[in-house]
Amino acid sequence: MGRLIYRVRYLLIINPTSGGGRQLPRLAKVLKYFRKRGDSVEVHETTASGEAGAVARDRGRDFTAVIAAGGDGTINEVVGGLAGTEVPLGILPWGTGNVFAREMGLPIRVKPLCKIIRKGRVARLDLGLADGRPFLLMASAGLDAYALQRTATTKKVWGRWAYVWAALSAWASYRGPEIEVELDGAVDRGSFVLISNTRLYGAVFVFFPQADPADGYLDVLVFRDSGRWKFLGMVLHMAWKHLIDGRFERMAGFMARHGVYRVRSLRMTSSRPFPAQADGEYLGRDIREISVSPGALRVLLPRY
């Protein structure tokens, strides 16, 4: 018997610990869906941080598409491996936050997700670069990055509650420096800097309702106030407007008090090291250069 040749071959990279590790029943459904239609799926289970990106980079070109199964962290790693290539990214959002899936309107159920991977449209999206490291959603410098540093071990046990605890403890202890930001010729200063490629910050907050991940620009907020009480005031303000009020236009007064920009690049400096994160993953301290790479990623999305 001759060797079976598949027309469609997928590389599925899965983080078995994402979302509390409840992936096996869903994975079985995914494999059944594709194999029933005559498609080949090779599964790679990650065991270490950074492995998903390395596998996507080294082996992705041999497949029709690479599927990232996990949370935003796993997706971000695979994005880094596929950035600048013609290999499309399919997504199975099986993590804790799934912010990118919400942003792109991806469904939750397995069958519709698989259908998008097989028959969805291929969209070209911009990527942000934080000192050369790709990110898809957003990056920031300040208190939220400081909080994320504290969730590295606790989120595997506590899930979403780990973020709540980290935010509270970080708010009580953070004493970050003022950050100077150079933005395409302008200069601003603040205690918190948010650089966004998409609308959502976290799962629900929207700082930039008009943000477009395919426009070749990054949207930036420089929070000019300092002190933890001012930062808490911003969070409560956002919670009120988006969770209760829900009217984005009423944010205009708040945003006008701070620096709001659309740029292709920026540079951050400070007298002391400051924490930074991208797509919910802690990057370390003193991330300096942020820029946009237009159309650097191909993603499989719904046709509507």
N, C-alpha and C positions, 0 to 999 in steps of 0.2 A: 504494500500500500504506500502511495506517495505521501510526502509531507503536506499537511493541511496548511494552506495559505490564507490568512485572514486579510480581508480588505480594510478593516478598521481595527486598530490596535490602541488600547489605552494603557497608560501607566498610572495606576492609582496609588498615591502616596498617602498613607493614613497614620495619624498619631493615635495609637490605641488608648491613650490616657485622656484625650480630650473629652470634655463633657462628662467627666466622671468615669470614663472607660466603658460606656454602654454602647459600644460600636458593633459588636459581632453580629447581632440579629439584623441590623440595618445593612451591614456589609454583605451578608448573605443575600439579602433582597436585591442589592445592587448587582452582584455577580450573576444572579439568576436572570435579571432583566437584560443585561447586555448579552450574555451567552445564549439566551433564548433567541436573540436576533442575529446570532452568528458573529458577534464581535468578540475579540480577544481582550481580556483584562489581566494585566500582570499587577499583582499587589505587592507593595513594599511597605512593611511596618517599620516606623522609625523607633529608635531606641535612645537617641541622644539629641540634644539641641544642635541645630545647624545641619542635621543629616538630611532633612527634607529638601533644603535648597541645593545641597551638593548632589543628591540623586537626580533632581530635576535638571540641573545644569549638565551633568555628565551623561545622562541617558535620555533626556527628553526628546532630542531630535530624532530618535529612532521610533517615535510613536506618533499616532494621529493627533493625540492631545494628551495632556497630563492632568489628572484629576487630583485635587487637594481635598482630602477628607479630614476635617478637624476644625479647630477654632481659628480665630484671626491670626494667631501666632504661627500656626502651621501654614496657613494661606500666605502670610507674609514671607515665610522662608521659601516657599515654592515660587512665589513671584520673583524673588531675588534670583532664583535659578533660571527663570524663563525670560527675564528682562532683556529686551533687545533682540529676541529670537522671533521666529514666525510660528512657534508652537503655541497653540491655544491652551488656555487654562480653563478647566471645568471645576466646579466647586460643589462639594457636599458639606454644608455648614453644620458641623457636629461639635462645636465648641461651647464655651460658656457664654460668650458675648455675641458672636456672629454679627458684628456690626456691618461688615461688608455685604453680607447676604441681605440685611435689612435695607441697606443703601441701594442695592441693585434690584430690589423687589423679588428676590429668589424665594420660592416656596419652601415649606418645611418637609413635606412628605417626599418619600424616596422616589416614587415613580415619576412625578412631575420634574424633579431634579434631573433624573436620568434622561428624560425626554429632552430637556434643555441642552444637555451635554451632546446628545445625538443630533438634534435638529434645530438648536437655537442659533441665533445670529452671532457672528463673530464681531465684537466691538474692539476698537483700538482705544485704550485708555492711557492717560498720562501717568507717570510715576514721579514721586518726589525722591530726591536723593539727599540723605543726611550724611555729610562727609563721604559721599559715594555709595552709601548703603541705601538700596531702594525701599520705599514705602508706598503703600497704595492709598491709605485713608488720610492719615494726619500724623504730624509730629508736634512735639511741644517741649518747652524747657520751663522748669519750675516745680511747683508743689506736686502736680499730678505725677510727674516722672519720679519724684522722690517717693511718693506713695507706691507706685508700681514696683519699685525696688524691693519693697517689703512683702510683696505677694508671691515671690518666686517659689517659696516652699508651702505657704499656707493655702494657695488657691486649689492645689490638688486635693486637699482634704475638705476645705470649706466651700469651694465653688464660688458663687457670686458674693457670699458673705465675706470672703477674704478681701474683696475690694472695699467693702464697707468699713471693715476693721482697719485696713491699711490707710484709707482716707482719713478716718478719725485720728489715728495715731500720728499720721504725717502732719495733719493740721495742727496738732498740739505741739509738735517738736520742730517743724521746719523753720529755718532762719536763713532763707536763701538771699543771695546778693541781687543788686539791681543789674539788669542785663541791657546792654546797649545793642541796638539793632540797626544795621545799615540795609536799606531796602531800595534797590534800584535808584540810588542817588539821595533818598531821604534818610534821616536819622531819627530814631525814637528810642525811648527808654521805658522799661517796666519791670515788674517782678515776675510776670508770667507771659510767655509768648506761645501762641497757638498758630501752627502752620497747617492749613487744611487743603486737601485735594478734593474732598467730597463734602456733602452737607452735614453728615452726622458726626458728633463728637460723643463717644460712648454710644450707648444703645438708643438714647432718646433726645439728647440735647442738640439743638441746631443753632450754631452761631452764624452760619453763612447759607441762608436758604437758596441763594442763587448759584452756589458753587457747582462747577461742572468739571468732572474728571477728564474731559476731552477738549478743554478750551486752551490748553497750553500755559495756564497760569496757576499759581497757588494763592489762596486767600489767607490773609494774615491778620491776627488780632494781637496787639501789644497792650496788655493790661497795665495801665500806668500807675494804678494805686499800689501801695505796699502794705504789708502787715496781714496777719492771718484773718483778722476780722473783716477786712475789706474783701479778701478772697472768699470768705464764707458768704458775705453779702452777695457777691456775684453768683455763687452757686445757688443760693436761695432764690435770687432773682430769676435765674434761668429755669429753676424747677417750677416756679410759679407760672412763668410765661408759657412753658412748653408742656408741663404735665397737667396744669389746671386750666390756664387761659388758652394756650395753644395758638395765639395770634402772633406770628413772626414780626409783623410790621410794628408792633409795639416795642420791639427791641431797639428801635432807631435811637431813642433818647439815651439808652444805656451805651450803645455802641459809639455814639457821637462823642462821649467823654473819653474814649480811648482811641488808640491808633488802629485804623482799619485800612488794609492795603490789598491790592492785587499785583503780584510781582512774579518775575521769572526766577529771581534768586534773592538771597539775603545772607547776611553774615552777622553772627552774634558774638559779642565779647563781654567780659566782665572782670572785675578785680579779683574774684574768687571763682573756683570751679562751680558749675551749676549742673544739676541732673537733667537728662534729656531722655525722651522716649519716642518711639515711632510705632504706630499701629498696635499700641498696647504692650510693647516689649521694651524693657529698660535697655537703653543703649550705653549708659555710663555717664561720665561727666565731660563737659567742654566739647560738645558737638558744635562745630563752628559754622560750616558752610551748608546751606540748604538751597537746592535748586530743583527745577522741574525738567523732566525728560519727556517731551511730548510724544504721545502715541507709542510708548515703549513696550506696551503689554497688550497681547491679544487675549480677550476673555469671552467665553461662551455665556451669553445672556438670553433672557426671554425675548421672543420676537415682538411682543407688544410694547 
